[in-house]
Amino acid sequence: MSEAATVVERVVTDRGELVLRRCAEHFEIISNGVFLMDTRAGSSERLLVREALALVRPGARVLIGGLGVGFSLAEAVASPLPAEIVVVEIEETLVGWHRSSLAGVSGHALDDPRVRVVTDDVVAWLRATDDVFDAICLDTDNGPEWTVFPQNTALYDDDGIALLRDHLADGGVLAAWSASAAPAYAARLAAVVGPVTTRLVEVPRGEPDVLYLARRASGG
């Protein structure tokens, strides 16, 4: 018999209700009554960052869109390659949980001196900054065709992909996580950014997780 989940904290944000639950040793995050993520797996999120970092030079600047339960950030911090890791997360509450209940999940990654947290919508922030990155890793949604909030679709259309490309250094990589295959998105990446590599990650139930990596050509 599985152990029932207990509520650790329930907060109402500008985007609705956000709940942190604990079930045995694991945590779950629920948004407006919809399950978002938990700490039971994370292999594909970590692989997303590893694959991106395999394509950058030492001293790279890395952007992670979405903090989630911290798997992507933990993987970036575990690598000696990045000189700076910028995490853009819209929910201030979630950032706070990573300084308390979820700190152990990401190995206290927010304490790493290379990490800078920006509490903002990633599209809005990118439109306002001149920062350029060697790798951009998107873990903001369940995928290009399954966004948490309707406005997040702006990350995945042609204009959004172009915005991300323009914040990539020459030879930089855009990596995106998806809970299912999104061939139309892969085609847009190839057309707007550059050659796309696809990685399938098997999961215990359902379709494999899918990782898309697009490389911006030097001088492109």
Secondary structure, DSSP 8 states (H G I E B T S, - for coil): -----EEEEEEEETTEEEEEEEETTEEEEEETTEEEEESS--HHHHHHHHHHHTTS-TTEEEEEE--TTSHHHHHHHH-S-EEEEEEE-S-HHHHHHTTTTTTTTTTSGGGSTTEEEE-S-HHHHHHH----EEEEEE-SSS-TTS-SSGGGGGGTSHHHHHHHHHTEEEEEEEEEEESS--HHHHHHHHHHT--EEEEEE--SSSS-EEEEEEE--TT-
